[in-house]
Amino acid sequence: MKEVGEEEVLVIPRAVFEGVGVFQGFSAAAVAHLPRLLDPRHTSWRPRAAVEEDPSFKQLIPYCLLAWCGPDGARRYFAYTRGGGGGEARLRAKRSLGIGGHISTLDGAHGDDASYEAGMRRELAEEVAIGGPWAERCVGLINDDATPVGSVHLGVVHLLELERPDVAPREAELLDGAFATLEELLADRERFETWSQITLDALRAGALA
């Protein structure tokens, strides 16, 4: 029985994801399949607690990278540490590059691209305050079936190019937020959660631009 107030999140059957081509890690090419993945004929809203341990579904998660190009021409990325409470328990105390979270029924009734877009912007606004203009583009997907967390999630990677490095956390669980170069982040790679490690590797390889 569904509990009162139980969060429902946007999911697709794993079979739909497998139908567009399974990959491990980051794929820039896979973003071409996003319209199919967000087709309401395939998506559904399901209780989050039920799908967190059910790899027959993939929860769609916007994963926003905040980037700023400094006066020296070097691009820097916003990184932070996840606090000890709230959110995904399996990721606590890890460093992260991505801002985002689940798409829920708060974001629209249809489970389509409009619901996804609304959810992405809601999660971004809830977690950080960005000062100044920014431009956003979707650059790829992350799939990681090698970990329990990854097996039930599918990351949709968005790159946000900021006019200035003005980012302030709005959640107490986002600690030590600061911009750093790719070289600095790679030197600390082992402290990052898996999706961030995948992202760092894609950046180093030039696969994410």
N, C-alpha and C positions, 0 to 999 in steps of 0.2 A: 504494500500500500504506500502511496506517495505521501510523504510527510508535508505538513503545512509549511510553506516557506522554503521548501527544498529547491536548491538551485538546479535549473536545467540548462544544459550547454549544447552548443551546436556540434554535431558529429556527422561523419559519413561512414558507411560500411567500409571495412578494410577492403572488401572485394572491389569496390569502386576505385579506390586508390590503386590497387593492384592492376586494375584494368587499364590505367593510363601509363603504367610502367613503373615497377618497383626500383628504387635506388637506395643506397645507403649513404648518408652524409648530406652534403649540399649539392643542389642541382639548379643552375640558372635556367636551363632549358625547360624544366618541369613547370615553371610558372605559366607556360602557355596552356597548361591543363586546368588552371584555376577556374575558368568559367564553368567547366564541366563539374569540378569538385563542389562548386557553389550552386549548382543547379538544384532548385527545391525538390525536384523529383528524386534526388539522392540524399539530401540532407534531412536531418530530423533533430528534434530537441529531446534530450534524454537526461535523467537525473545524474548529476555529476558523480555522486558517490557510486553509482552503479557502473559507470563507464571507466572510472579510474583504474579498475583492475580487469577490464574486459578488452583485450587486444583485437576483438572482432570489429571494434569501432575505432576510428581515429578522430580525436578532438581537434578542431581547427584552431590554431593559436597564432595570432599576429605577433611577430617578433621584430620590434622596431629598433634599428641601429641609429643612434644620433651622432652625426659626423660634422666636424667643423674644420675648415682649412685655415690655418694660421698665416700670419704675415710671412713666415719663412717658406710657405708653399706646402708644408707637410700637413696631411690630413690627420686629425685626431678624433678619437672615438670616446664617447661617454661610457664609463664603466663604474660599477658599484658592487657592494657586497650585500647579499640578502641577509636580513636579520634573522633572529632566532624564533620569531613567532609569526603566525599567519601564513597564507599562501601555501605553496606546495612543500610539504614537510621534507620530501626527499631532496630538495634543493637548498635547504637552509644552510647558512654560513658559507655558501659558495660565492665566488665572484661571478659577475654576469655582465654581458654587453646588451642584452635584449630587454626592451620595455614592452610589456603587453600581457595578455592573459586570455581567459576564455571568452567566447562570444556567448551571451546568454539571452534568454527571452526578453530581457530588458531592452534589447537592441533591435527588436522588430519581430513580427509574427511569422514571417515567411521563410526565414532561414536561407536567404538569397544573398547576392552581392551587396545589396543595400544594408541588410542586417549585419553583414560582415564589416562593411565600411564603418557603420555606426559603432559597432563594438570595438573596432580598432582605435577609433578616435576617443571613445569613452575611456578605454583602458589607459591610453596615453595621457589623457587629461587627469585621470585619477592618480597616476603615479608620479608625474613630473609637471612642473610649470616651465614652459619654454618661452624665454623672452626674445622678441624679434621674429622676423619672418623665417619660414622654412619651406623647402620643397620636398615632396615625397614621391618615391617610385618603388614599385614592387620589383625585387631583383632575383627572387628564387624561392625554393622550398627546402626545408630541412626535414629529413626522415632519419630516425635513429632507432632501429629495431634491436639494437644490441643492449639496451638498458630497459628496465621496467617502466621508467617514466616515458622514455622515447617511444616505446612500443604502443602506447595508447594516445600519442599526440602527433600532429603534423604541423610543423612550423611554416608560417608564411612570412618571409623576410622582406621587410620594408627598410629602405635607406632614406633617412631624413637628413638633408643637407641644410645645416643651420647657418644663418647669416653671422651669428656671433655665439660664443660659448656660454650662453646664459641659460643654464638648466638648474632648477632647484627641485629636489625631491619633495613630493607632497605626502609621502607615506613614511612613517617612522621606520619601516622595515627596509628602506633603501638607505644604506650606510656608505660613507666614504666615497660619495659620487664625485668623479673628476674626469677630465679629458686627458687622454694619453695617446702617444703615437703607437702605431702598430708594433714597432720594435719593442717599446716598453711593455706592451700588453703580452707579446709573445714571450718575453723574459719571465712573465708571471703565469704562463699558460696553465700549469698544473693546478693552480688554485681555482680555475674557472669551471663552471658546470659544463656538461657535455655539449650542449648546443652552442655555447660560446666557444668552446675549443674547436668545434666544426667550423664555426664562422671565422675564427682566427686563421685556421688552416686555409680556408677558401680565399681570404684576403691575401694571405702570404703567396698563394699560388696564382693570384690574379684572376680567380674564377668569379669573384664578387667585385664588381666595379660600379 
